[in-house]
Amino acid sequence: KNLKLPYENDSFDVVMCQLSIDYLIHPLEVMKEVARVLKPGGKVAILISNRLFLTKAVGLWTGSDDIEHAYTVGSYLHY
């Protein structure tokens, strides 16, 4: 598994993850890569939906509500 984004360190002012974080199998590794490619002081925008495909979303998301989803994403960014 190669989770390295094909960009140099400190490449972007903003990184957006739109309607897909609930399907990531390795979200912490992806967020580490996001941090790597963000410029110092850069921003990350993560958009989540209150709908998902039960057959595709990871188990952590399928039994949670919107508030729990927000806390989960926050923990991805924190760690």
N, C-alpha and C positions, 0 to 999 in steps of 0.2 A: 504494500500500500504506500503510495507516494502522495502525501497530503501537502506537498510544497506547491504553493501558488507560483506560476511562472513569471514572477515580477521581482525586481530588486527590493532590498530593504528601503523603507521610507519613500515609497513611490507615490502614495496617494494622500490627498487631503481628506477624502471621504471614502468610506467603503459601505456599500449597501447590500444587505441580505434580505431579499424580498420574498416572503411567502414560501420559504424553503427550510427554515431552521428546524422545523418539526420533523423533517425527513432525514436529517443528518445522522449518520451512524456514529461518527466521531466528532461531535460538536466542539469539544475542548481543543482538539488538534486544529480544527478549522479556525477557531477564534484566536489561537496562538499565531496562526499564519496571518490572519487579519491584522493582529497587533504588529507583526513584523513588517508588513507592507505599508502600514499607516505612517505618515510623517509625524514627528513629535507634535503633540497638540491636535492631531487629527481626530476626526469624528467617525463613529460607526453608527449606522442606522439599521435597525432590525425591525422589519415589519412582519407581524404575525396576524393570522386570521383566526376567527372563532369557528372556522369550518376546516375539516381535514378529511383525507381519504384514509379510513380506518385500516385498509389493507396495505397502505404504504407508510403511514406514520410510525415512528418508533413507539414502543410500549409506554414509555414515560409520559407521552402526550395523550394517549387515548383515554386514560382515566382521570384526567385533570381538567380543571376549569380555567378560564382566562386569566384569573389572578395567579394561579399556580404556574401557568405558562410564563407569565411575566417574571415571576421569581426565578423560574428555571433559566430563562435567558439571562437574567441578571447574574446568576451564579456562573454561567458560561463566561461572561465578560469578566467577572471578578477573578476567576481562577485561570 
